[in-house]
Amino acid sequence: MILFNTTFNLDPAVETDWINWAKDVYFTNALDSGYVLRHNLMKLRFEQEGSGSTYSLQLFFDKDNHLEKFLQDWEQKAMNELAQRFGSNAVYFQTMLDVVI
């Protein structure tokens, strides 16, 4: 199993709107793609004051080709929409991990 993780740091001014976008747009479309097995949205519990909120948006895939197809067909569109909607108020980095246990 493969975990595709996107970690976001959000300006407090957009946090609620971003959570709604993640729930109503990102996860809905990701699950509708047919490639995602399950998803999580996690919030970092302890953060430095004034640094914004940090979230981990996680998608799980059964096969490499499902992740590749998802990235090719859908992920870039989502990140383009994110940039247009939130600009520099939502910065992120992405990682791909193999689930070991």
Secondary structure, DSSP 8 states (H G I E B T S, - for coil): -EEEEEEEEE-GGGHHHHHHHIIIIIIHHHHHTT-EEEEEEEE-SS--TTS-EEEEEEEEESSHHHHHHHIIIIIHHHHHHHHHHHGGGEEEEEEEEE---
